[in-house]
Amino acid sequence: MKATIDFDVGGTFTDCFVTINGKVATGKSPTTPLELGVGCIKAIANTAESVGMSLDQLVKSTTIIRHSTTIATNLLINRAGPKLGLITTEGFEDVMLIGEGSRWVDGLTTSEIRNLASADKPEPLIPRDLTVGVKERIDSNGEVLRPLDEDDVVDKVNYLINRGVQGIVVSLLWAHLNPEHERKVREIIEKEYPWAYLGSRMLVMLSSDICPKRWEYPRTVTTMINAYLHEVVQEELFDLVEELQNHGYKKVPMIIHNSGGMGEVLRTSAIQTWNGGPTAGLIGGAHLGKILGYDNVVLSDVGGTSFDLGMVVAGSSRFYRWNPVIDRWRVDITMLETSSIGAGGGSIAWLNPALGNRLEVGPRSAGSMPGPVCYEQGGTEPTVTDADVVLGYINPGYFHGGRMKLNRDKSISAIRDKIARPLGLEVEQGALLIKRIVDANMSNVISREVSLRGYDPREFVIFAFGGGGATHCCGYGFQAGIGKLVTFPFSAVFCAYGAANMDISHIYEKSKRLSLLAPGGKQYFTEYGEFNDVIQALQEQALRDITGEGFSGKDVIFSLELDMQYGGQINLHRVASPRVMIKSEADARAVYEEFEREYAEVYSSFAAYPEGGADIQNFILRATVPQPKVQLPTYAIKGGKPPKQALKGRREAYWEEYEDFRSTPIYEQKFLESGNRIEGPAIIESDQTTTVLPPGTNLAVDKYRNLLMERA
């Protein structure tokens, strides 16, 4: 027996997706923020129980474990990282505080940026008094202008350690071109504090290792955040590795990278784990889109804490964040683009006194502990889940298949006392208002992402997943102008499903400026060795890591992307290079022509400017080892109406279209058959989620037993 285990640690629940001899099983467990491994093991145990296996039986028969985590997110939100020091070039100690002028608005919403009077800079992760400059200087060609003063380095390191730093970030000017001085600083630290000293546990991070790219501000920020996350992420993940090995797993788990790939925990940097769950969902959505024949897909994940959104256009999920921001800091790493707002089942509904007691929903969340009021775990603030319970959409006795009982009376009391009564509304009107606002918030994000990119929402389909996706998708999807919605039997654990369809993949980046096309637009560069030397160095790093993970170098597929721009223009565009190496003028021309084509698609053909020449600024090499994908079972198409055994009863549910409660048919999703059709209003329940079908909406079950919803 062979099994695979994939799990996604969310802010509220930890989701698990398991394949056993080609068959699928899923499970969930509340996330345990203080020790994430506990929630992971419980989620795996719940899934094992659902197929009649023990935890140890399942883990011992598993060939690969993959997961995404929220450790990095939680650590930054709570500012719970270690005390760090920063060593930079003398004279540049204030770069982090200046933040490239206007860059301090990174991470703020549009409304916060507009309200300049209340906007402020983020609290620095490394304060100014723990930032020191050392005497050295390397120029923009990588040449040493001022040798490193080693005595000065010793003095500055002792200064930092005497102030209690637990780690040191080293980011010197132009170190990405010549890392000699940074490496010497590390040698000095290791020499001054050898293994026998307590200081030997000092963490040292070099910008030339973590982010060997130009622009000192984002390079330093990237290294700083990686150092800030490193130790805690390492401890949490290593504890999980030990726990899994105690239950019989003999390998090292894989962890999802925000670049769209994954690698062993031992060969993953902490910053790569940021936003891994939504990235897995994006990759899973692109894979499913191909199976189902949808080229343009909006991926919407309604979790307990957040609403995450991604896009697949023309079958591709290759949308990278431009100047990606983590928390309040701009970094310089390759991250697939997803959007997120504080809207989910645990989002707290509250009255904003500054706006005349206007009802707001989110971004604060009740999380998993204490959770919504109806959980009876100490929560007192009404949430979206409480509203869904009051409106009759969620069955209090069948939440998570009946494993978790909800208290509807407490939801009613909380919404009545905190929302409805202060607004002069009935309880159900208050609950409906909560639903309307959270649906509108999610709809606005979809409209912004689709329309502002220049696409027509009518050409897209929505994949709705997460615990609340099926419950709210008709509310936010149709409102955004998208006419077809799809949910899946595994929607509640979709990001874990996405992880099951990801390849082993690592990304390696390097800044080096090369003029591919000379000004005038006629002469291609001929120094092919300069280009190929960069690629070969990156390939060597890739093969070291991937063979270290136990894979053959023969199985590695290399692909190259280049950040390029026209001479005299400021727009940098990332292009998928048709060549990994350049060996002739024909190769150089092919790379340029692909750049021109993609650039024209984004900025119009009028913006293409070969007369100014075309420059390469950054190399991005992806090394991939393809992995087997999950094969979805198919079922014979049967009659149009749902079978009698799927109808499990009726329940009073509130429908906005009727402005009242109505007796509504309730179906059990696992008894629906391919070909079945249902007309709204109706509610379809499963162990892990609830699909709400409003009046005027039709639902069909396809051959994979996915649920397809459209307006009648």
Solvent accessible surface area in square Angstrom, and as a share of the most:
residue,aa,sasa,rsa
1,M,124,0.56
2,K,145,0.61
3,A,1,0.01
4,T,29,0.17
5,I,0,0.00
6,D,0,0.00
7,F,1,0.00
8,D,16,0.08
9,V,3,0.02
10,G,19,0.19
11,G,36,0.34
12,T,5,0.03
13,F,31,0.13
14,T,0,0.00
15,D,18,0.09
16,C,0,0.00
17,F,0,0.00
18,V,0,0.00
19,T,18,0.11
20,I,21,0.11
21,N,102,0.52
22,G,59,0.56
23,K,158,0.67
24,V,55,0.32
25,A,10,0.08
26,T,31,0.18
27,G,3,0.03
28,K,13,0.05
29,S,3,0.02
30,P,49,0.31
31,T,3,0.01
32,T,28,0.16
33,P,67,0.42
34,L,175,0.87
35,E,96,0.43
36,L,10,0.05
37,G,12,0.12
38,V,58,0.33
39,G,0,0.00
40,C,2,0.01
41,I,19,0.10
42,K,107,0.45
43,A,0,0.00
44,I,0,0.00
45,A,34,0.27
46,N,50,0.26
47,T,0,0.00
48,A,0,0.00
49,E,130,0.58
50,S,76,0.49
51,V,63,0.36
52,G,70,0.68
53,M,31,0.14
54,S,54,0.35
55,L,30,0.15
56,D,57,0.29
57,Q,106,0.47
58,L,0,0.00
59,V,0,0.00
60,K,135,0.57
61,S,23,0.15
62,T,12,0.07
63,T,51,0.30
64,I,27,0.14
65,I,0,0.00
66,R,9,0.03
67,H,1,0.01
68,S,2,0.01
69,T,7,0.04
70,T,27,0.16
71,I,10,0.05
72,A,1,0.01
73,T,40,0.23
74,N,45,0.23
75,L,10,0.05
76,L,0,0.00
77,I,114,0.58
78,N,104,0.53
79,R,94,0.34
80,A,58,0.45
81,G,22,0.21
82,P,19,0.12
83,K,97,0.41
84,L,1,0.01
85,G,0,0.00
86,L,5,0.02
87,I,0,0.00
88,T,14,0.08
89,T,2,0.01
90,E,69,0.31
91,G,63,0.61
92,F,59,0.24
93,E,32,0.14
94,D,63,0.33
95,V,31,0.18
96,M,32,0.14
97,L,64,0.32
98,I,100,0.51
99,G,3,0.03
100,E,78,0.35
101,G,41,0.40
102,S,72,0.46
103,R,63,0.23
104,W,64,0.22
105,V,28,0.16
106,D,11,0.06
107,G,44,0.42
108,L,33,0.16
109,T,77,0.45
110,T,85,0.49
111,S,75,0.48
112,E,78,0.35
113,I,63,0.32
114,R,193,0.70
115,N,80,0.41
116,L,115,0.57
117,A,105,0.82
118,S,78,0.50
119,A,19,0.14
120,D,92,0.48
121,K,104,0.44
122,P,25,0.16
123,E,138,0.62
124,P,48,0.30
125,L,17,0.09
126,I,8,0.04
127,P,51,0.32
128,R,99,0.36
129,D,87,0.45
130,L,5,0.03
131,T,8,0.05
132,V,13,0.07
133,G,5,0.04
134,V,0,0.00
135,K,70,0.30
136,E,2,0.01
137,R,84,0.31
138,I,1,0.01
139,D,30,0.15
140,S,61,0.39
141,N,120,0.62
142,G,11,0.11
143,E,107,0.48
144,V,61,0.35
145,L,116,0.58
146,R,103,0.38
147,P,99,0.62
148,L,22,0.11
149,D,52,0.27
150,E,82,0.37
151,D,110,0.57
152,D,15,0.08
153,V,0,0.00
154,V,36,0.21
155,D,91,0.47
156,K,50,0.21
157,V,0,0.00
158,N,47,0.24
159,Y,69,0.26
160,L,0,0.00
161,I,34,0.17
162,N,121,0.62
163,R,112,0.41
164,G,41,0.39
165,V,7,0.04
166,Q,98,0.43
167,G,0,0.00
168,I,0,0.00
169,V,0,0.00
170,V,0,0.00
171,S,4,0.02
172,L,2,0.01
173,L,12,0.06
174,W,77,0.27
175,A,1,0.01
176,H,7,0.03
177,L,64,0.32
178,N,28,0.15
179,P,31,0.19
180,E,97,0.43
181,H,8,0.04
182,E,0,0.00
183,R,119,0.43
184,K,70,0.30
185,V,0,0.00
186,R,73,0.27
187,E,94,0.42
188,I,12,0.06
189,I,3,0.02
190,E,102,0.46
191,K,165,0.70
192,E,61,0.28
193,Y,40,0.15
194,P,53,0.33
195,W,215,0.76
196,A,94,0.73
197,Y,122,0.46
198,L,169,0.84
199,G,18,0.17
200,S,30,0.20
201,R,197,0.72
202,M,31,0.14
203,L,32,0.16
204,V,26,0.15
205,M,18,0.08
206,L,2,0.01
207,S,0,0.00
208,S,14,0.09
209,D,72,0.37
210,I,45,0.23
211,C,3,0.02
212,P,27,0.17
213,K,4,0.02
214,R,45,0.17
215,W,135,0.47
216,E,58,0.26
217,Y,12,0.04
218,P,1,0.01
219,R,2,0.01
220,T,9,0.05
221,V,0,0.00
222,T,0,0.00
223,T,0,0.00
224,M,4,0.02
225,I,0,0.00
226,N,2,0.01
227,A,0,0.00
228,Y,11,0.04
229,L,0,0.00
230,H,49,0.22
231,E,66,0.29
232,V,45,0.26
233,V,5,0.03
234,Q,71,0.32
235,E,90,0.40
236,E,34,0.15
237,L,8,0.04
238,F,85,0.35
239,D,81,0.42
240,L,7,0.04
241,V,19,0.11
242,E,102,0.46
243,E,65,0.29
244,L,0,0.00
245,Q,80,0.36
246,N,106,0.55
247,H,41,0.18
248,G,10,0.10
249,Y,6,0.02
250,K,177,0.75
251,K,111,0.47
252,V,32,0.18
253,P,0,0.00
254,M,11,0.05
255,I,0,0.00
256,I,1,0.00
257,H,0,0.00
258,N,2,0.01
259,S,5,0.03
260,G,13,0.12
261,G,0,0.00
262,M,0,0.00
263,G,0,0.00
264,E,21,0.10
265,V,10,0.06
266,L,103,0.51
267,R,86,0.31
268,T,25,0.15
269,S,34,0.22
270,A,5,0.04
271,I,3,0.02
272,Q,37,0.16
273,T,2,0.01
274,W,28,0.10
275,N,26,0.13
276,G,0,0.00
277,G,7,0.07
278,P,26,0.17
279,T,0,0.00
280,A,0,0.00
281,G,1,0.01
282,L,3,0.01
283,I,34,0.18
284,G,0,0.00
285,G,0,0.00
286,A,11,0.09
287,H,37,0.16
288,L,0,0.00
289,G,1,0.01
290,K,144,0.61
291,I,64,0.32
292,L,34,0.17
293,G,62,0.59
294,Y,45,0.17
295,D,92,0.48
296,N,34,0.17
297,V,0,0.00
298,V,0,0.00
299,L,3,0.02
300,S,0,0.00
301,D,18,0.09
302,V,3,0.02
303,G,24,0.23
304,G,19,0.18
305,T,48,0.28
306,S,32,0.20
307,F,0,0.00
308,D,19,0.10
309,L,4,0.02
310,G,7,0.06
311,M,10,0.04
312,V,1,0.01
313,V,23,0.13
314,A,81,0.63
315,G,18,0.17
316,S,48,0.31
317,S,17,0.11
318,R,83,0.30
319,F,45,0.19
320,Y,40,0.15
321,R,51,0.19
322,W,161,0.56
323,N,58,0.30
324,P,10,0.06
325,V,39,0.22
326,I,0,0.00
327,D,41,0.21
328,R,36,0.13
329,W,10,0.04
330,R,24,0.09
331,V,1,0.01
332,D,28,0.15
333,I,27,0.14
334,T,7,0.04
335,M,1,0.00
336,L,8,0.04
337,E,47,0.21
338,T,12,0.07
339,S,18,0.12
340,S,67,0.43
341,I,47,0.24
342,G,23,0.22
343,A,1,0.01
344,G,1,0.01
345,G,16,0.16
346,G,3,0.03
347,S,0,0.00
348,I,11,0.06
349,A,1,0.01
350,W,70,0.25
351,L,28,0.14
352,N,23,0.12
353,P,107,0.67
354,A,91,0.70
355,L,92,0.46
356,G,69,0.67
357,N,59,0.30
358,R,136,0.50
359,L,9,0.05
360,E,35,0.16
361,V,8,0.04
362,G,6,0.06
363,P,100,0.63
364,R,128,0.47
365,S,35,0.22
366,A,13,0.10
367,G,16,0.16
368,S,5,0.03
369,M,114,0.51
370,P,54,0.34
371,G,0,0.00
372,P,2,0.01
373,V,10,0.06
374,C,0,0.00
375,Y,18,0.07
376,E,92,0.41
377,Q,73,0.32
378,G,62,0.59
379,G,13,0.12
380,T,92,0.53
381,E,61,0.27
382,P,0,0.00
383,T,0,0.00
384,V,3,0.01
385,T,12,0.07
386,D,0,0.00
387,A,0,0.00
388,D,5,0.02
389,V,0,0.00
390,V,3,0.02
391,L,0,0.00
392,G,5,0.05
393,Y,5,0.02
394,I,18,0.09
395,N,40,0.21
396,P,30,0.19
397,G,37,0.36
398,Y,48,0.18
399,F,34,0.14
400,H,18,0.08
401,G,26,0.25
402,G,19,0.18
403,R,145,0.53
404,M,37,0.16
405,K,132,0.56
406,L,14,0.07
407,N,40,0.20
408,R,88,0.32
409,D,102,0.53
410,K,92,0.39
411,S,0,0.00
412,I,38,0.19
413,S,40,0.26
414,A,11,0.09
415,I,0,0.00
416,R,81,0.29
417,D,67,0.35
418,K,82,0.35
419,I,0,0.00
420,A,0,0.00
421,R,156,0.57
422,P,68,0.43
423,L,57,0.28
424,G,68,0.65
425,L,61,0.30
426,E,109,0.49
427,V,26,0.15
428,E,51,0.23
429,Q,82,0.36
430,G,0,0.00
431,A,0,0.00
432,L,15,0.07
433,L,48,0.24
434,I,0,0.00
435,K,29,0.12
436,R,114,0.42
437,I,39,0.20
438,V,1,0.01
439,D,4,0.02
440,A,30,0.23
441,N,47,0.24
442,M,1,0.00
443,S,4,0.03
444,N,94,0.48
445,V,6,0.03
446,I,1,0.00
447,S,40,0.26
448,R,115,0.42
449,E,26,0.12
450,V,0,0.00
451,S,52,0.34
452,L,143,0.71
453,R,80,0.29
454,G,68,0.66
455,Y,74,0.28
456,D,42,0.22
457,P,30,0.19
458,R,193,0.71
459,E,112,0.50
460,F,9,0.04
461,V,6,0.03
462,I,0,0.00
463,F,0,0.00
464,A,0,0.00
465,F,5,0.02
466,G,8,0.07
467,G,33,0.31
468,G,13,0.12
469,G,0,0.00
470,A,1,0.01
471,T,8,0.04
472,H,3,0.01
473,C,0,0.00
474,C,8,0.05
475,G,20,0.20
476,Y,0,0.00
477,G,0,0.00
478,F,27,0.11
479,Q,106,0.47
480,A,8,0.06
481,G,38,0.36
482,I,1,0.01
483,G,41,0.39
484,K,56,0.24
485,L,0,0.00
486,V,0,0.00
487,T,2,0.01
488,F,3,0.01
489,P,74,0.46
490,F,12,0.05
491,S,1,0.00
492,A,3,0.02
493,V,0,0.00
494,F,2,0.01
495,C,7,0.04
496,A,1,0.00
497,Y,0,0.00
498,G,0,0.00
499,A,1,0.01
500,A,1,0.01
501,N,3,0.01
502,M,1,0.00
503,D,37,0.19
504,I,0,0.00
505,S,4,0.03
506,H,7,0.03
507,I,22,0.11
508,Y,22,0.08
509,E,26,0.12
510,K,54,0.23
511,S,3,0.02
512,K,64,0.27
513,R,152,0.55
514,L,13,0.06
515,S,44,0.29
516,L,0,0.00
517,L,1,0.01
518,A,34,0.26
519,P,107,0.67
520,G,44,0.42
521,G,25,0.24
522,K,180,0.76
523,Q,107,0.48
524,Y,25,0.10
525,F,27,0.11
526,T,83,0.48
527,E,107,0.48
528,Y,50,0.19
529,G,42,0.40
530,E,76,0.34
531,F,0,0.00
532,N,20,0.10
533,D,87,0.45
534,V,14,0.08
535,I,0,0.00
536,Q,89,0.40
537,A,50,0.39
538,L,5,0.03
539,Q,33,0.15
540,E,121,0.54
541,Q,71,0.32
542,A,0,0.00
543,L,62,0.31
544,R,148,0.54
545,D,16,0.08
546,I,0,0.00
547,T,66,0.39
548,G,39,0.38
549,E,16,0.07
550,G,70,0.67
551,F,51,0.21
552,S,54,0.35
553,G,31,0.30
554,K,194,0.82
555,D,76,0.39
556,V,17,0.10
557,I,100,0.51
558,F,49,0.20
559,S,53,0.34
560,L,4,0.02
561,E,18,0.08
562,L,0,0.00
563,D,6,0.03
564,M,0,0.00
565,Q,27,0.12
566,Y,1,0.00
567,G,18,0.18
568,G,89,0.86
569,Q,51,0.23
570,I,161,0.82
571,N,56,0.28
572,L,25,0.13
573,H,28,0.13
574,R,40,0.15
575,V,0,0.00
576,A,39,0.30
577,S,15,0.10
578,P,61,0.38
579,R,92,0.33
580,V,41,0.23
581,M,41,0.18
582,I,0,0.00
583,K,149,0.63
584,S,44,0.28
585,E,81,0.36
586,A,60,0.46
587,D,23,0.12
588,A,0,0.00
589,R,91,0.33
590,A,21,0.17
591,V,0,0.00
592,Y,12,0.04
593,E,90,0.40
594,E,38,0.17
595,F,0,0.00
596,E,57,0.26
597,R,122,0.44
598,E,18,0.08
599,Y,0,0.00
600,A,25,0.20
601,E,125,0.56
602,V,88,0.50
603,Y,79,0.30
604,S,51,0.33
605,S,79,0.51
606,F,194,0.81
607,A,28,0.22
608,A,23,0.18
609,Y,97,0.37
610,P,36,0.22
611,E,99,0.44
612,G,15,0.14
613,G,1,0.01
614,A,0,0.00
615,D,14,0.07
616,I,0,0.00
617,Q,11,0.05
618,N,9,0.05
619,F,0,0.00
620,I,2,0.01
621,L,0,0.00
622,R,45,0.16
623,A,0,0.00
624,T,22,0.13
625,V,6,0.04
626,P,68,0.43
627,Q,29,0.13
628,P,113,0.71
629,K,66,0.28
630,V,15,0.08
631,Q,141,0.63
632,L,25,0.13
633,P,70,0.44
634,T,83,0.48
635,Y,79,0.30
636,A,75,0.58
637,I,112,0.57
638,K,116,0.49
639,G,49,0.47
640,G,37,0.35
641,K,173,0.73
642,P,30,0.19
643,P,24,0.15
644,K,187,0.79
645,Q,111,0.49
646,A,0,0.00
647,L,82,0.41
648,K,87,0.37
649,G,31,0.30
650,R,149,0.54
651,R,49,0.18
652,E,95,0.43
653,A,0,0.00
654,Y,17,0.06
655,W,4,0.02
656,E,73,0.33
657,E,94,0.42
658,Y,79,0.30
659,E,137,0.61
660,D,73,0.38
661,F,52,0.22
662,R,113,0.41
663,S,55,0.36
664,T,0,0.00
665,P,22,0.14
666,I,6,0.03
667,Y,25,0.09
668,E,8,0.04
669,Q,21,0.09
670,K,131,0.55
671,F,92,0.38
672,L,3,0.02
673,E,37,0.17
674,S,0,0.00
675,G,14,0.13
676,N,2,0.01
677,R,152,0.55
678,I,7,0.03
679,E,134,0.60
680,G,15,0.15
681,P,30,0.19
682,A,0,0.00
683,I,0,0.00
684,I,0,0.00
685,E,2,0.01
686,S,24,0.15
687,D,58,0.30
688,Q,29,0.13
689,T,18,0.11
690,T,16,0.09
691,T,1,0.01
692,V,5,0.03
693,L,0,0.00
694,P,18,0.11
695,P,14,0.09
696,G,41,0.39
697,T,0,0.00
698,N,58,0.30
699,L,1,0.00
700,A,21,0.17
701,V,5,0.03
702,D,29,0.15
703,K,94,0.40
704,Y,34,0.13
705,R,74,0.27
706,N,1,0.00
707,L,1,0.01
708,L,35,0.17
709,M,0,0.00
710,E,80,0.36
711,R,127,0.46
712,A,96,0.74
